[in-house]
Amino acid sequence: MHAYNDSSAHCSDPIVGRRLVQLLHQADLRPRRNTLVFFGGCAGDPDFEDVVCNIASIVDEAIDDIVATGLSRDAVTAGLDTLIAWSKAPDSAVWFGMSWTEGIRPL
């Protein structure tokens, strides 16, 4: 994860969610509320394979940038293979919250 966070391709910010309220304020909007949107699943959930594939695809799309931070391509690929194998376990689960913020334009 450290290598993913260190990548800055396409001017992306992997922790932009922590800055959403600040960004609204800087855009002269009034932050109104913020929350987390659940993303995840577990073994037995019919959508769990899609959840895991989504996570794997995010890392796979960033693989060149992750490798550029010094982690080997083989290590990243092995990690992705391990993720897929782990997801087949009967007790596998993954979840995280995606930041969501609402702001309003002052009158």
C-alpha positions, 0 to 999 in steps of 0.5 A: 500500500505504501508504494501505491500511495507513493505513486503520483501518476496522472496527478492522482491523490490516493488520499484525496478523501481526507481533503474533500472538506478542505477542497470545498472550502478552497473552492468557496463552497460551504462544507455541509456534511461528510460521511463514508460510503461502505465498499466491501464484501465477504465470502458468501456475498454474491458480489464478493468476487467483483469487489476483490476484482475491483481492488485488484484492477486498481492496483493493476492499473497503477502497477507501473507507478508502483514499480517506479517507487522501487517495488518489483513488478514480480512482487506486485504481481505475486501480491495480486495473485495472493489477494485472488487466492485469499479471496477464495477462503471461506472466511475472507472479507474486505471493507473500507469506507470511501469519503463522501462530502457535500458542499453548498454554494453560498448565496 
